Amino acid sequence: MAPTVLVVNPRAGRGRVGRELPRLVATLTEAGADPTVLVTGHAGHAVDLARQASRGGADTVVAVGGDGTVNEVVNGLIEGGKPVGSAALGVVAAGSGADFARSFAYPPHTGTSLRGIVGGTIPLDVGRLTFATETGEAVRYFVNVAEAGMGAATVRAAERLPRFLGKVRYLVAFWPTLARFRPGEITVTVNGERFQGRAHTAIIANGRFFGGGMGISPHSSPDDGVADLQINIGPKRQAFTLIPKIYKGTHLPSELIVQLSGGKGLIETEHPMPVEADGEMLGTTPLRFEILPGALRLRT
């Protein structure tokens, strides 16, 4: 296995990844990287490919695609809360959303840049989620943003929209979801702090952006060992004024949002609420989370 392995979703970015991949490979080859290219063929495939690459001795496993590809590669590089092999995570931000990459100012395309593939590394916190499914508890890792409630229901609705909408799919899906979703009683416990009340969304932020460029958690740092939580308690109609502020990252502090912070916690709801992480639908509440400080190394 070559030291640098590209795990590629050629369909990401409305097919742009597949079209630009030869140029990326040529750039890396000219720089002496001699990369191995592994192409995903179905949902979840990047998990297996990343794990195979790291176990095979790769020095860097690069997620070439959107946030979903990054999430799958992360889940391939972590197992049982520990790294699989010693590979660093690389990122080529080529998907339509690429929200994780925004926190590190990676170039938003495959292009000719080597940022995120070669060079130094920084520690990267990884979040571990335990949630409910139809067949019992399941575990998933994430590096950007996870949420339970109306935000997750919006992601589920966005999945059904045409891919050509690109990063605006989330916003298009939000308004009909807002009309249908019913808030409920929620209890959030984080490092001994506790919130109990009526809410429609609980957000667990390791990174700063989600939803195609919304600055949801402007002060989050994915290497500080904690997650920043936001519990949206305000009436749903406040979304009309809140959404523009979220895009700019100016929505905090707010009397409509309860903020907590910590390394581990539990979200319980009166009725099961949907759960998503890094734009991928997972299951439902109850939802436990734990931040694993510096669990991976990230190429910058």
C-alpha positions as CSV (number, residue, x, y, z in Angstrom):
1,M,0.0,0.0,0.0
2,A,1.4,3.4,-1.0
3,P,2.0,5.9,1.8
4,T,-0.7,8.2,0.4
5,V,-4.1,6.6,-0.3
6,L,-7.0,8.6,-1.8
7,V,-10.5,7.3,-0.9
8,V,-12.6,8.9,-3.7
9,N,-16.3,9.4,-4.1
10,P,-16.4,10.2,-7.8
11,R,-20.1,11.3,-7.6
12,A,-19.4,14.0,-5.0
13,G,-19.8,17.7,-6.1
14,R,-22.3,16.6,-8.7
15,G,-19.6,14.5,-10.4
16,R,-16.9,17.1,-10.3
17,V,-14.7,14.8,-8.2
18,G,-14.6,12.1,-10.9
19,R,-13.8,14.7,-13.6
20,E,-11.0,16.4,-11.7
21,L,-9.5,13.2,-10.2
22,P,-6.9,12.7,-12.9
23,R,-5.5,16.3,-12.4
24,L,-5.2,15.7,-8.6
25,V,-3.4,12.4,-9.1
26,A,-1.0,14.0,-11.6
27,T,-0.3,16.8,-9.1
28,L,0.5,14.4,-6.4
29,T,2.6,12.2,-8.7
30,E,4.7,15.2,-9.7
31,A,5.2,16.0,-6.1
32,G,6.5,12.5,-5.5
33,A,3.5,11.2,-3.6
34,D,2.7,8.3,-6.0
35,P,-0.8,7.9,-4.5
36,T,-3.0,4.8,-4.5
37,V,-6.6,5.6,-5.6
38,L,-9.5,3.6,-4.1
39,V,-12.9,4.5,-5.6
40,T,-16.1,4.0,-3.5
41,G,-19.0,2.1,-5.1
42,H,-21.8,2.3,-2.6
43,A,-22.8,3.9,0.7
44,G,-20.5,2.8,3.5
45,H,-17.7,1.6,1.1
46,A,-15.3,4.4,2.2
47,V,-15.3,3.0,5.8
48,D,-14.0,-0.4,4.6
49,L,-11.5,1.2,2.1
50,A,-10.1,3.6,4.7
51,R,-9.7,0.8,7.3
52,Q,-8.0,-1.4,4.7
53,A,-5.6,1.3,3.8
54,S,-4.6,2.2,7.3
55,R,-4.2,-1.4,8.3
56,G,-2.1,-1.9,5.2
57,G,0.4,0.7,6.4
58,A,-0.7,3.9,4.7
59,D,0.8,7.1,6.1
60,T,-2.2,9.3,5.0
61,V,-5.7,8.3,4.0
62,V,-7.4,11.2,2.1
63,A,-11.1,11.6,1.9
64,V,-11.8,13.0,-1.5
65,G,-15.4,14.1,-1.6
66,G,-18.0,15.8,0.7
67,D,-18.7,15.7,4.4
68,G,-20.3,12.2,4.0
69,T,-17.0,10.9,2.5
70,V,-15.0,12.5,5.4
71,N,-17.3,10.9,7.9
72,E,-17.0,7.4,6.4
73,V,-13.2,7.7,6.2
74,V,-13.1,8.8,9.9
75,N,-15.2,5.8,10.8
76,G,-12.7,3.6,8.9
77,L,-9.8,5.1,10.8
78,I,-11.4,4.6,14.3
79,E,-12.6,1.4,15.8
80,G,-13.4,0.8,19.4
81,G,-12.5,4.3,20.2
82,K,-8.9,3.9,19.1
83,P,-7.1,4.6,15.8
84,V,-6.8,1.7,13.3
85,G,-3.2,1.8,12.2
86,S,-1.2,5.1,12.3
87,A,-2.6,6.9,9.2
88,A,-3.3,10.6,9.4
89,L,-6.6,11.9,7.9
90,G,-6.3,14.0,4.8
91,V,-9.2,15.9,3.2
92,V,-9.8,17.2,-0.3
93,A,-12.9,19.3,0.0
94,A,-14.7,18.5,-3.3
95,G,-18.3,17.9,-2.3
96,S,-21.2,20.3,-2.5
97,G,-21.2,21.1,1.2
98,A,-17.6,20.5,2.5
99,D,-18.5,22.1,5.9
100,F,-15.8,20.3,7.9
101,A,-13.2,21.6,5.5
102,R,-14.3,25.2,6.0
103,S,-12.9,25.2,9.6
104,F,-9.5,24.7,8.1
105,A,-9.8,26.9,5.0
106,Y,-9.1,24.0,2.6
107,P,-9.5,24.8,-1.1
108,P,-13.1,23.9,-2.1
109,H,-12.2,21.7,-5.0
110,T,-9.7,19.0,-6.1
111,G,-7.7,21.5,-8.2
112,T,-3.9,21.5,-7.9
113,S,-3.5,22.3,-4.2
114,L,-1.7,19.8,-1.9
115,R,-3.2,21.4,1.3
116,G,-4.8,18.7,3.4
117,I,-2.8,16.0,1.8
118,V,0.9,16.6,2.5
119,G,2.7,18.6,5.2
120,G,2.3,18.7,8.9
121,T,-0.5,17.4,11.1
122,I,-2.6,18.7,14.0
123,P,-4.5,16.7,16.7
124,L,-8.2,16.1,15.7
125,D,-10.8,15.4,18.3
126,V,-13.4,12.7,17.3
127,G,-16.8,12.4,18.7
128,R,-18.3,9.0,19.5
129,L,-22.1,8.7,19.3
130,T,-24.3,6.0,20.8
131,F,-27.9,6.1,19.6
132,A,-31.0,4.0,19.0
133,T,-31.9,2.1,15.9
134,E,-34.6,-0.4,15.0
135,T,-32.3,-3.2,15.8
136,G,-30.8,-1.8,19.0
137,E,-28.0,0.5,20.0
138,A,-25.4,1.5,17.4
139,V,-22.1,3.6,17.5
140,R,-20.9,6.1,15.0
141,Y,-18.0,8.6,15.0
142,F,-18.1,12.2,13.8
143,V,-15.7,15.1,13.5
144,N,-17.9,18.1,12.6
145,V,-21.5,18.5,13.9
146,A,-24.1,16.1,15.2
147,E,-27.7,17.0,16.1
148,A,-31.0,15.6,17.3
149,G,-34.4,16.9,16.5
150,M,-35.6,19.3,13.8
151,G,-32.1,19.8,12.3
152,A,-31.8,16.1,11.8
153,A,-35.3,15.9,10.3
154,T,-34.1,18.6,7.8
155,V,-31.1,16.6,6.8
156,R,-33.4,13.6,6.2
157,A,-35.7,15.7,4.0
158,A,-32.6,17.1,2.1
159,E,-31.5,13.6,1.2
160,R,-34.7,13.2,-0.9
161,L,-34.0,16.4,-2.9
162,P,-32.2,16.4,-6.3
163,R,-28.4,16.5,-6.0
164,F,-28.2,19.3,-8.6
165,L,-29.3,21.7,-5.9
166,G,-25.9,21.4,-4.3
167,K,-25.3,23.1,-1.0
168,V,-28.7,24.8,-0.9
169,R,-30.5,21.5,-0.5
170,Y,-30.4,21.9,3.3
171,L,-32.0,25.4,3.2
172,V,-34.7,24.2,0.6
173,A,-35.5,21.3,2.9
174,F,-35.6,23.4,6.1
175,W,-38.8,25.4,5.5
176,P,-41.3,22.5,5.0
177,T,-39.6,20.6,7.8
178,L,-40.1,23.7,10.1
179,A,-43.8,23.6,9.3
180,R,-44.2,19.9,10.1
181,F,-41.9,19.3,13.1
182,R,-43.3,19.3,16.6
183,P,-41.0,20.2,19.5
184,G,-41.0,18.1,22.6
185,E,-39.6,17.7,26.1
186,I,-35.8,17.2,26.1
187,T,-33.3,16.5,28.9
188,V,-29.6,17.2,28.2
189,T,-26.9,16.3,30.7
190,V,-23.3,17.4,30.0
191,N,-20.5,17.0,32.5
192,G,-22.9,17.3,35.5
193,E,-24.9,20.3,34.0
194,R,-28.5,19.6,33.2
195,F,-31.1,21.2,31.0
196,Q,-34.7,20.1,31.0
197,G,-37.5,21.7,29.0
198,R,-39.2,22.0,25.6
199,A,-37.0,22.3,22.6
200,H,-36.9,21.4,18.9
201,T,-33.1,20.8,18.2
202,A,-30.0,19.9,20.2
203,I,-26.7,20.4,18.4
204,I,-23.3,18.9,19.3
205,A,-20.6,20.9,17.6
206,N,-17.0,19.8,17.2
207,G,-16.5,22.0,14.1
208,R,-17.8,25.4,13.2
209,F,-20.0,25.0,10.0
210,F,-22.8,22.9,8.8
211,G,-25.8,23.0,6.4
212,G,-23.7,24.2,3.4
213,G,-21.9,27.1,5.0
214,M,-23.9,28.0,8.1
215,G,-21.6,29.3,10.9
216,I,-23.5,27.3,13.5
217,S,-20.7,27.2,16.2
218,P,-18.3,30.0,15.5
219,H,-16.1,29.4,18.5
220,S,-15.8,25.7,18.3
221,S,-12.3,24.2,18.0
222,P,-11.9,20.5,16.9
223,D,-8.8,20.1,19.1
224,D,-9.9,21.4,22.5
225,G,-11.3,18.1,23.9
226,V,-14.9,19.3,24.3
227,A,-18.0,19.7,22.3
228,D,-20.1,22.9,22.2
229,L,-23.9,22.2,22.6
230,Q,-26.8,24.4,21.5
231,I,-30.3,23.6,22.6
232,N,-32.9,25.6,20.6
233,I,-35.8,26.4,22.9
234,G,-37.3,29.3,21.0
235,P,-40.6,29.2,19.0
236,K,-40.1,27.8,15.5
237,R,-41.2,31.1,14.0
238,Q,-37.9,32.7,15.3
239,A,-36.1,30.7,12.5
240,F,-37.0,33.4,10.0
241,T,-34.8,35.9,11.8
242,L,-32.3,33.4,13.2
243,I,-31.3,31.6,10.0
244,P,-29.6,34.7,8.4
245,K,-27.6,35.2,11.6
246,I,-26.5,31.6,11.7
247,Y,-25.1,31.9,8.2
248,K,-23.0,34.8,9.5
249,G,-22.2,33.1,12.8
250,T,-23.7,36.0,14.8
251,H,-26.6,34.2,16.4
252,L,-24.9,33.7,19.8
253,P,-25.5,34.5,22.5
254,S,-29.3,34.3,22.3
255,E,-32.1,33.9,24.9
256,L,-33.6,31.3,22.5
257,I,-30.5,29.0,22.6
258,V,-29.2,27.3,25.7
259,Q,-25.4,26.7,25.5
260,L,-23.5,23.9,27.3
261,S,-20.0,22.5,26.8
262,G,-18.3,19.3,27.8
263,G,-16.5,16.1,26.9
264,K,-19.4,13.7,27.3
265,G,-23.2,13.9,27.7
266,L,-26.6,12.4,27.2
267,I,-29.7,13.7,25.2
268,E,-33.0,12.2,26.2
269,T,-36.4,13.1,24.6
270,E,-40.0,12.5,25.4
271,H,-40.5,10.9,22.0
272,P,-37.7,9.6,19.8
273,M,-36.2,12.3,17.7
274,P,-34.0,11.7,14.6
275,V,-30.3,11.9,14.9
276,E,-27.7,12.9,12.2
277,A,-23.9,13.5,12.2
278,D,-21.8,15.2,9.5
279,G,-24.9,15.2,7.3
280,E,-25.5,11.4,7.6
281,M,-28.7,10.1,9.1
282,L,-28.1,7.7,11.9
283,G,-31.1,6.7,14.1
284,T,-33.0,8.3,17.0
285,T,-32.6,9.5,20.6
286,P,-31.6,8.7,23.3
287,L,-28.2,9.9,22.2
288,R,-25.0,9.7,24.2
289,F,-21.8,11.4,23.1
290,E,-18.2,11.4,24.1
291,I,-15.3,13.5,22.7
292,L,-12.1,11.5,22.2
293,P,-9.4,14.2,22.4
294,G,-6.7,14.0,19.7
295,A,-7.9,10.6,18.5
296,L,-6.7,11.2,14.9
297,R,-4.1,13.4,13.2
298,L,-5.3,15.8,10.5
299,R,-3.1,16.9,7.6
300,T,-3.2,20.7,7.2
